[in-house]
Amino acid sequence: MIRTLFALAVFLIARPVLSQSGSEPGVLYYNGTIYTADPDRPVVEAMAVRGNTIVGIGTREQADAGLRQTLGEVGDEKGIDLRGKTVLPGLIDAHGHMRGLGALQTGVLDLTGTTSYEQVITLVKQRAAETPKGEWVLGRNWDNESWADKAMPTHDELSRAVPDHPVWLHRVDGHAALANRAAMDTSDVSPESKDPAGGELLRKPNGDLTGVFIDTAEGLIERAVPAGARGDAESMILAAQQACLSAGLTGVHDMGVHPRTADLYRAMDDAGRLKLRIHAACPAQFAVKHFENNEPYRSDRFNYAATKVYIDGAMGSRGAWMLAPYADRPVYGTGENAGEPYTGLAVREPGFIEMISRHALERGYQVCTHAIGDRGNREVLDAYERAAASTGRSLADARFRIEHAQLLSPADIPRFASLGVIASMQPTHCTSDMRWVETRVGAERARGAYAWQSLLRSGAVIAGGSDFPVESHNPFFGFYAAVTRQNQERVPEDGWLPGERMTRVQALRSMTIDAAYSAFMEDLTGSLTPGKRADFIIIDRDIMTCEPERISATRVLETVIDGQQVFIAD
């Protein structure tokens, strides 16, 4: 790992502090299989914790010796027999959306797993029947690729079924959404409405709107959704936090956090209500002003020192920006661009990415750019490289990231390592999307999709995440996907493009020490190393050796952060 003066300066703010109070008890965990994610001692049988800090690992005797060195004259200790159970460093989701996850648990209609448009409509009708007329019905996570008819839906049947409520339903990728007639009328959207830059209103052959809005076009409806319609921000965050802790997550990189929500996070931290370690990224439209007026903020529990930028949309809704036209939509079919080659959508111009990257390099905050298509990824790498050259600053020191990096041209794969750009990737995206990737881009270009092993062989760092609530927040689903490239039904038999699978050690690193590194927190957490914070989980099986099909069913027995138990299974 690169260590520089820049990185060291960051950690002056948030280095672990070894507890030395003689009255503070210590805890010795022994008789377990403890995976440390520390290459110097990858597997041990015992670990000693004093206060919030790991003070010893190794055999029971070695860990106990480390503990006794810190206890002092009146110190006390207790032993916990793990009885053969497995311990992992606390898992870190390097790309999630806390409010989005919390909204599904506090009121937004969850359409995950629906198998037809008819089923979606039935669920919306049921929710509308419980909702006063005129109030919005909000939902997310429908996936037309899971329906027998895989075409994008049109609003007509939904509008007939639910005429008295504005309905707004986000597709699973979040880059497309369906509105009924009432929602479009409330938002003053009509067939005469123009496509905004970086977005598209899908149309029928006669020019009428289908009700599907792609990428920036979603804003035409979002502007009319009442503030707070998805719920109270703190309630959503707390609900998401509990879900994450119970799943074995001790850290989350929360992508797209408004400065007001950042203030809420800080207040929750001050009040002791924030248990997770949150690395939050400010939306790009607010970042320049925010970081002109505020220093990047970093503490043990909450960071606000990054920005989230978009270059393109998603492959599922055909908004990812491609070097060549989509195989299954080579030209625009309707609208003012009818007949022209269709290569997806540039949500932001590369010049904007370069501008904000220069500003970030000068002001000391991190850039995390969403890029999914092969052209989107190339344009971001190019913009990062130009910004570094013009400022004389190092991308490796600044730890700039590309979020998703789903489809890469072979020529761009080695550029991540050579430039020092982190690939922040989500393994379950691969196993969700593998059904249709070759249909979108053809078999040859698909070889650059979710190219984990190729990136790792080139020397790149991969930070593993889920993009919840697009995918499940359960990190063991991601671990399973990373090492098998199979869905939960173990299809395909040998895994999709199996040469790109991660090893179990690589998968664990991506969710622990490398995820911590991508948030400038590797000296604080990410491995079970003496001197670091005691963030770890106890689970019911050994995911490093068990049969692959058993990984996804892993049960978290206990989650510990800063030496404090924050979740215990019933």
C-alpha positions, 0 to 999 in steps of 0.5 A, a space after each residue: 500500500 502506498 504511504 505518503 505524507 498526504 495519507 499520514 496527515 489524514 490519519 493524525 485526525 483519526 489514529 487508534 488510541 491504545 487504552 492505558 487506564 489500569 481500571 479498564 478490563 480486558 477481554 481475551 477471545 480464544 479457541 476460535 478461528 480468527 481471520 485477521 486480514 493482516 497478511 503478516 498473521 492471517 489466521 490466529 486462534 486468540 485475540 485480546 481486546 483492551 477497551 476499544 483496542 486490539 492488544 494481542 493476537 496469536 495463540 492463547 498465550 501470546 494474546 494473553 501476554 499482550 493483554 497483560 502488558 496493558 492491564 496495570 496493577 488493578 486491571 481485570 480480564 475475562 475470557 470468552 471461549 469462542 468454542 470453535 466459531 469464526 471471527 472476521 474483521 468487521 465487514 465494510 460496505 464500500 458503496 451503499 445508500 443508508 437512507 435508501 435502505 432505511 426508506 424500504 424499512 420505514 414506508 417506501 414500497 419494496 418491489 424486490 423479487 416481483 416477477 411480473 408487472 401485474 404483481 407490481 401493480 397489485 402491490 401498488 393498488 394495495 398500498 394506495 388503498 391504505 393511503 389517503 387520496 392524492 398522496 404519493 405512493 413511492 416504491 423501488 426495486 422493480 426489475 423488468 429483466 425478471 419478468 416474462 415480458 422483459 420490455 420496459 413497462 408503460 404507465 397505462 395499466 398502472 394509471 388505470 389501476 391507481 388513478 387517484 394517487 401519484 405513483 413513482 416507482 424506481 427501477 432496481 438500478 435507480 437510474 430509471 423510474 416509472 410514473 403513472 398519469 397522476 404523477 406526470 400531471 402533478 409534475 407538469 410533464 407531457 409529451 411535449 416535454 423535452 429530454 434533459 441533458 443526460 436523460 431520456 423520457 421513453 416514448 411510444 412510437 406515436 410520441 406519447 410518454 411511456 411513463 419511464 424516465 431515465 437518469 436525469 429525466 427522473 428529476 422532472 418527477 422528483 421535483 414534485 415529490 413532497 419533502 419527507 415523503 420517504 420518511 424522517 431522515 434520522 429514522 431511516 438512518 437508524 433503521 438502516 444502521 440496525 439492519 447493517 449491524 445485524 448483517 455483520 457490517 461495521 462500516 458503510 461508505 454512504 454515497 450521495 449524502 447532502 450536507 444537511 444529512 452530514 450535519 445529522 450524522 455528526 449530531 448522531 455521533 455526538 449523541 452516541 447514536 451512530 454506531 457504524 463507521 460512516 464514510 460519506 460522500 457529498 453530491 457533486 452539485 454541492 461539493 465545490 461550495 461545501 469544500 470551499 467553505 468547510 475543511 474535509 471532516 474526519 473522525 473515528 466514526 464519521 467522515 465527510 471528506 469526499 464527493 460522489 459524481 456521476 458520469 453515466 447511468 446503468 446498463 440495465 436501463 441502457 443509460 451506461 455510456 458506451 464506446 460503441 452502440 448497445 447491441 440490443 438498442 443500436 439506434 434511437 427509435 423515437 424522439 428528436 434523435 431517432 435513427 442516430 447511434 445510441 451509446 447511452 447517456 453522459 450524465 455529466 460532461 468529462 470537463 465537469 469531472 476534471 474540474 471537480 477533480 482539480 478542486 478536490 486535489 487542491 482542497 484535500 477531499 476525495 472524488 468517487 465517480 459513478 462509471 458503468 459503461 466502457 466509455 464512461 470509465 475511460 472518460 473518468 480515468 482520462 479526466 482524473 489523469 488530466 486533473 493530476 497533471 494540471 495540479 501536480 498532485 498524486 491520484 494515489 495519494 488522494 485515493 480517487 475512486 471509480 464506483 462500479 467500474 462494471 464494463 471496461 475496455 481491456 486497454 483501460 484495466 491496467 490504468 487503475 493501478 498505474 494511476 492509483 485509482 481505486 475500483 469500488 465494485 459490487 460483486 452481486 451486481 455481476 450475478 444479478 446482471 450476468 443474465 443480460 450483459 451479453 445481450 446489451 453489449 455482445 459476447 466479446 465486449 462482455 469479457 471486460 465486465 466485472 473484471 475483478 481478477 484482471 484488475 487485481 492481477 494488474 495491481 489495482 485495489 478493489 473496495 467491495 460493496 453492495 450498492 444497497 438497496 439496489 442489492 441486498 446489504 447482506 455482505 455474505 451474498 457479495 462474498 459468495 458472488 465474488 468467489 463463485 460468480 454464480 447466482 443463489 441457484 448456483 447458475 451457471 455451473 462453473 460461474 459466469 466468466 469464471 476466470 474473473 472470480 476472486 479467491 476467498 482471501 481477495 474477497 475478504 480483503 476487498 470487504 475489510 482492509 482494502 475497503 478501509 484503505 479506500 476511506 483513509 481508515 486502514 490505520 484505524 480498522 480493516 484488520 485485526 492487528 494490535 493497535 487498531 480498533 476492536 471492530 469484529 464479528 463472530 459468525 456461525 461458519 468458516 466462510 474461508 473453508 466451507 462449501 461455497 453454497 453455504 456462504 450465503 446462509 452465514 449467520 452473524 452471532 455478534 457484532 463488535 465495534 470499538 470493543 462494544 457489542 452492538 448486535 447479538 443474535 437472538 
